[in-house]
């Protein structure tokens, strides 16, 4: 299961709104195949791992380890549960239950009803932490939120005269861009936009750009600022009911 978690992390920033999932198929202590969910719309981890086993006879007396309960519903891809049953895999070890309303134990139930031995909640806490974003959304009906700021050693985040200067360094800024590539969106206020004119993209790290969100009650941010350049999806929270012509 530790290896399955490690594999799942390869999908960080690529699978949303789907969870990150890793899968390992083992027999007699030897790993037959591995897989993870690469990207939304592509094969799930279980499918990739199963497809990696060319000799189907090897499934006899094998064990499939997966970080999250296999899906039982038809979405952009077929149900993983049906494929596991079809391949006659006798044992499935699951890290944690999928609390999405479309699954929520139904995948485990179908596996058991098909005569498959199911072992649940192996490294459950680690598997839940792996998909903290996914679980927060489905269980609390809100996004998983990361608060990020830079401050000096003695606790300051800005100067009194608003003079621009960097508190963070080269590598911390790169790390910040890595975070951006891993999350769905980034939110800032009007003052940050006006002071810094940020692009809020992931140019210092490989990955997807986040959705840019900013709060501008009276639409004070000029149209020539980077955040309104149309280069990536941007959402503005405002009190203005009608479109206001920007400078």
C-alpha positions in Angstrom: 0.0 0.0 0.0 2.9 2.3 0.6 4.0 1.8 -2.9 0.5 2.4 -4.2 0.4 5.7 -2.3 3.8 6.6 -3.8 2.5 5.9 -7.3 -0.7 7.9 -6.8 1.3 11.0 -6.0 2.5 11.0 -9.6 -1.0 12.4 -10.5 -0.8 15.4 -8.3 -2.2 18.4 -10.1 -3.4 16.4 -13.0 -6.4 14.4 -11.9 -8.8 17.0 -10.5 -11.7 16.7 -9.9 -10.9 13.0 -9.7 -8.8 11.7 -6.8 -5.2 10.5 -7.0 -5.1 6.7 -7.0 -2.3 4.2 -7.1 -2.6 0.5 -7.6 -0.2 -2.5 -7.3 -0.9 -6.1 -8.3 1.1 -8.7 -6.3 1.4 -12.4 -6.3 3.6 -14.5 -3.9 5.4 -11.4 -2.7 6.3 -10.3 -6.3 4.9 -7.2 -7.9 3.3 -8.2 -11.2 2.2 -4.7 -12.3 1.7 -1.1 -11.1 -0.5 1.8 -12.2 -1.8 5.2 -11.3 -4.4 7.6 -12.5 -2.5 9.9 -14.9 -5.1 12.5 -15.7 -8.8 13.2 -15.7 -10.6 11.3 -18.4 -7.8 8.7 -18.8 -7.8 5.1 -17.4 -8.0 4.7 -13.7 -5.1 3.2 -11.6 -6.7 -0.2 -11.5 -7.1 -0.4 -15.2 -3.5 0.7 -15.9 -2.2 -2.0 -13.4 -4.4 -4.7 -14.8 -3.5 -3.9 -18.4 0.2 -4.3 -17.4 -0.3 -8.0 -16.8 0.1 -9.8 -20.1 -0.3 -13.3 -18.9 -3.9 -13.4 -17.5 -3.3 -16.7 -15.7 -1.1 -14.7 -13.2 -4.3 -13.2 -11.8 -5.0 -16.5 -10.1 -4.2 -16.1 -6.4 -3.0 -12.5 -6.9 -3.8 -9.5 -4.7 -4.7 -6.1 -6.0 -3.8 -3.2 -3.7 -5.5 0.2 -4.3 -5.4 3.4 -2.3 -9.1 4.2 -2.8 -12.2 2.1 -3.1 -12.7 1.1 -6.8 -15.4 3.0 -8.6 -18.7 1.3 -9.4 -20.4 3.9 -11.6 -20.0 4.7 -15.2 -18.4 8.1 -15.8 -15.8 9.1 -18.4 -14.4 5.6 -18.0 -16.1 2.2 -17.2 -16.4 1.0 -13.6 -13.1 -0.5 -12.2 -15.1 -2.9 -10.1 -16.4 -4.7 -13.1 -12.9 -5.1 -14.6 -11.5 -6.6 -11.3 -14.4 -9.1 -11.2 -13.9 -10.0 -14.9 -10.2 -10.7 -14.4 -11.0 -13.1 -11.5 -8.7 -11.3 -9.1 -9.4 -13.1 -5.8 -8.3 -10.5 -3.2 -8.5 -6.7 -3.1 -6.8 -4.6 -0.4 -8.3 -1.1 -0.1 -6.7 1.9 1.6 -9.8 3.9 2.3 -13.5 4.1 1.3 -14.5 6.5 -1.4 -17.0 8.9 0.3 -18.3 10.3 -3.0 -22.1 9.8 -3.2 -21.8 7.7 -6.3 -19.5 5.2 -4.6 -19.6 5.3 -0.8 -19.1 1.6 -0.1 -21.0 0.3 -3.2 -17.7 -0.8 -4.9 -16.7 -2.8 -1.8 -20.1 -4.3 -1.6 -20.1 -5.4 -5.2 -16.6 -7.0 -4.9 -17.8 -8.9 -1.8 -21.0 -10.1 -3.5 -18.8 -11.4 -6.3 -16.9 -13.6 -3.9 -13.8 -11.5 -3.8 -12.0 -11.2 -0.5 -11.8 -7.5 0.5 -9.4 -6.1 3.1 -10.3 -2.6 4.0 -8.7 0.5 5.7 -5.0 -0.4 5.2 -3.0 2.8 5.9 -6.3 4.5 5.9 -5.0 7.8 7.4 -2.2 8.1 4.8 -4.7 7.4 2.0 -7.1 10.0 3.2 -4.3 12.6 3.5 -3.3 11.7 0.0 -6.7 12.9 -1.3 -7.4 15.6 1.3 -8.7 17.9 -1.5 -11.1 15.2 -2.8 -12.4 14.3 0.6 -12.8 17.9 1.8 -15.0 18.7 -1.3 -17.2 15.6 -1.0 -17.5 15.6 2.8 -17.6 19.3 3.7 -18.9 20.7 0.4 -16.1 23.2 0.1 -12.6 23.4 -1.3 -9.5 22.4 0.5 -7.7 25.7 1.3 -4.0 26.5 1.6 -3.1 29.8 3.1 0.2 31.1 1.7 2.2 34.3 2.5 5.8 35.4 2.8 7.1 37.2 5.9 10.4 38.4 7.3 12.2 36.6 10.2 10.9 39.3 12.6 7.3 38.8 11.4 6.7 41.5 8.7 4.9 41.0 5.4 5.1 44.5 3.9 6.7 47.9 4.4 4.9 51.0 5.6 5.7 53.0 2.4 4.5 50.2 0.1 7.9 50.1 -1.5 8.2 46.9 -3.6 10.8 44.4 -2.4 11.1 40.6 -2.3 10.9 38.9 1.1 10.9 35.4 -0.4 13.9 33.9 -2.3 14.4 32.2 -5.7 13.6 28.7 -4.4 10.7 29.6 -2.2 9.1 31.4 -5.2 9.7 28.3 -7.3 8.0 26.2 -4.6 5.1 28.6 -4.7 4.7 28.0 -8.4 4.8 24.3 -7.7 1.9 24.8 -5.3 0.0 26.7 -8.0 0.4 23.8 -10.5 -1.0 21.3 -7.9 -4.2 23.3 -7.0 -7.3 24.1 -8.9 -7.3 27.8 -8.2 -5.6 30.7 -6.5 -7.4 33.6 -4.7 -6.0 37.1 -4.0 -7.5 40.5 -3.1 -7.7 43.7 -5.0 -4.8 45.3 -3.1 -2.4 42.5 -4.0 -3.4 42.8 -7.7 -3.0 46.6 -7.7 0.3 46.5 -5.8 2.0 43.5 -7.5 0.2 43.1 -10.9 0.7 39.3 -10.6 0.3 36.8 -13.4 -0.7 34.0 -10.9 0.4 31.3 -13.3 2.8 28.3 -12.9 5.6 29.6 -15.2 8.4 28.5 -12.8 7.1 24.9 -12.6 5.7 22.3 -15.0 2.0 21.7 -14.8 -1.4 23.3 -15.3 -2.1 27.0 -14.5 -4.7 27.5 -11.7 -7.9 29.3 -12.1 -7.2 32.9 -11.1 -9.7 34.4 -8.6 -9.6 37.9 -7.2 -11.9 40.1 -5.1 -12.6 43.5 -6.6 -15.8 45.0 -5.1 -15.9 48.1 -7.3 -13.9 46.8 -10.4 -11.0 49.0 -9.7 -8.4 46.8 -11.4 -7.5 48.2 -14.8 -8.0 46.0 -17.9 -4.3 46.1 -18.9 -3.2 44.2 -15.7 -2.0 40.7 -16.2 -4.8 39.1 -14.3 -7.3 40.3 -17.0 -5.1 39.3 -20.0 -7.3 36.3 -20.9 -4.4 33.9 -20.8 -6.1 31.6 -18.3 -9.5 31.2 -16.7 -10.1 34.1 -14.3 -13.0 34.7 -11.9 -13.8 38.1 -10.3 -15.9 38.5 -7.2 -17.6 42.0 -7.3 -20.6 44.0 -6.1 -21.1 45.5 -9.5 -24.3 44.0 -11.1 -23.5 45.3 -14.6 -20.4 45.3 -16.7 -18.4 48.3 -16.0 -16.0 49.7 -18.6 -12.5 49.3 -17.4 -9.7 51.8 -17.9 
